[in-house]
Amino acid sequence: MSTPLNKVSYHFPGQAELDGVWDVIVVGGGMVGAALALGLGLRGFSVLLMEREAVQTDWQPDRAYEPRVSALTRASENILKNLGVWPGIEQRRCHAFTAMHIWDEATPTEIHFSAEEVGEPNLGYTVENRIIQEAIWEQIAQCDAIKVMLAAQIERVELQHEQACLVLDDGQQLKTQLLVGADGARSQIRQKAFIGLDTHDYEQCAVVGCVKTELSHQDTCWQRYRQDGPFAFLAMGENISSIAWYLPSEKREWALSLSDAEFAREITHASEARLGQVIEVAQRVAFPLVRQHAEHYVKPNLALVGDAAHTIHPQAGQGVNLGLLDIAALIDVLTEAQAHSRPIGQWSVLRRYERWRRGDNAIVQRSMEGFDWLFKQDNALKTRLRSHLLPLANRLEPVKRWLIEQALRGREPLPELAREVCRKGL
Ligand SMILES: Cc1cc2nc3c(=O)[nH]c(=O)nc-3n(C[C@H](O)[C@H](O)[C@H](O)COP(=O)(O)OP(=O)(O)OC[C@H]3O[C@@H](n4cnc5c(N)ncnc54)[C@H](O)[C@@H]3O)c2cc1C
């Protein structure tokens, strides 16, 4: 049975009703850009959301699992709840996980984190990316302050004195007080605004997809550190887990060329058969892993959010969580500027957003680097270090509690939307 849901009405280049000066134009309607457009629209800003492809919001319960999945933290759950998106996610499909189990190929150490230890109902939710995006777009369809434009080709970005102008390839000029690049890791907005990028190639790829296993995942996310890179099972449905299999870049083609039966055997082996045999595999895809950090998040009348501003190693599942914290912080900053009648594109206003988020994102990027270094099985000293550090971390309850709370809730000060009860509501 399909559930009738709200449909978005689309606009196309050349339509005169898109002329005039928008409060905000958001380029990119992925999870992060769409959430920003919705948050700003609900606060009364006029928003033009530009996306390449239409997003279908229809839901069929028997739909196959998507290969791209995110583990959402409590902060992200709060943001999506405060935006009114969470019921749309629950109505579709999501899975609460209550524990994380980490072990290392080269040492006998195992670490177990559980929600019970910190008095939480769970440690987060695993949700298909497409479901998060659809649930946000369903709410966008109901918000009159947001118009959605498809299929525009951006020729130029002009940052003028008090506004930004997007010039399209047909000559149409779209004007706004604030242009936001939410157009992903290869952001055209970032490039056309001449914002530089600090990059680091991990020389690894991640193969992702959903699998069915012989044994139950016990609502647990399992991560094993191996010679080639980490391997993870994220709990999804009954005996269904999403996998993230990290491999050196040169093994990408090999991994994608395996037959279903060979792939299932390799995954069983990589996971040390912790969930028994892998008995079914769905569509899988591979992503190259690169750390990127934009040199600036803002210029006058311009801001970058989400993967357009930063990408990190996905082993701790933080990418979209950081992007959602970006947009929640930007919404706070813009709401406050508007309340004080300050232009929302002013550099000093936008700098508050940059100062708030850039340092935090850099800390998470660097800690992932530290993890990557520590768990690379390339020297005996590191193996010894791990064999001392991991049992210690497992035994020290306050350390474990602190780690769980940081990962689940994010660092203070949290933006308003990321808090449990949003004071002002929307
Ligand atoms: C293997 C892997 C596993 C991951 N696991 C997790 C996880 O467990 N938890 C987590 O938090 N993160 C995870 N991430 C990271 C997460 O997927 C990204 O951080 C997230 O998708 C970024 O969202 P975004 O909206 O910023 O960008 P994107 O998802 O890239 O969206 C960008 C949007 O912009 C649109 N667009 C691009 N150019 C234009 C244009 N010129 N005009 C109009 N529209 C345009 C695109 O169509 C797209 O819809 C993972 C990443 C990988 C690679």
The ligand as an ORCA input file, in Angstrom:
! r2SCAN-3c Opt
* xyz 0 1
  C      30.270      5.626      2.703
  C      29.701      6.776      3.445
  C      29.000      6.542      4.628
  C      28.487      7.613      5.355
  N      27.850      7.358      6.535
  C      27.404      8.394      7.287
  C      26.751      8.189      8.548
  O      26.550      7.057      9.020
  N      26.357      9.287      9.255
  C      26.569     10.540      8.786
  O      26.238     11.515      9.494
  N      27.158     10.767      7.585
  C      27.587      9.738      6.830
  N      28.178      9.979      5.640
  C      28.310     11.341      5.147
  C      26.982     11.867      4.580
  O      26.473     10.968      3.619
  C      27.207     13.248      3.948
  O      27.840     14.065      4.890
  C      25.865     13.861      3.552
  O      25.255     13.123      2.518
  C      26.072     15.297      3.074
  O      24.823     15.869      2.783
  P      24.741     17.216      1.937
  O      23.272     17.519      1.840
  O      25.662     18.238      2.504
  O      25.350     16.861      0.518
  P      24.799     15.859     -0.590
  O      24.138     14.688      0.023
  O      25.937     15.614     -1.514
  O      23.669     16.692     -1.342
  C      23.973     17.719     -2.255
  C      22.719     18.021     -3.070
  O      22.997     19.118     -3.923
  C      22.473     18.853     -5.223
  N      23.275     19.652     -6.168
  C      24.595     19.535     -6.450
  N      24.968     20.478     -7.350
  C      23.850     21.216     -7.624
  C      23.579     22.321     -8.496
  N      24.544     22.874     -9.235
  N      22.324     22.807     -8.547
  C      21.330     22.265     -7.788
  N      21.525     21.214     -6.956
  C      22.767     20.696     -6.879
  C      22.612     17.353     -5.396
  O      21.710     16.852     -6.364
  C      22.300     16.850     -3.974
  O      20.906     16.631     -3.803
  C      28.675      8.939      4.886
  C      29.348      9.173      3.681
  C      29.857      8.097      2.973
  C      30.614      8.365      1.687
*
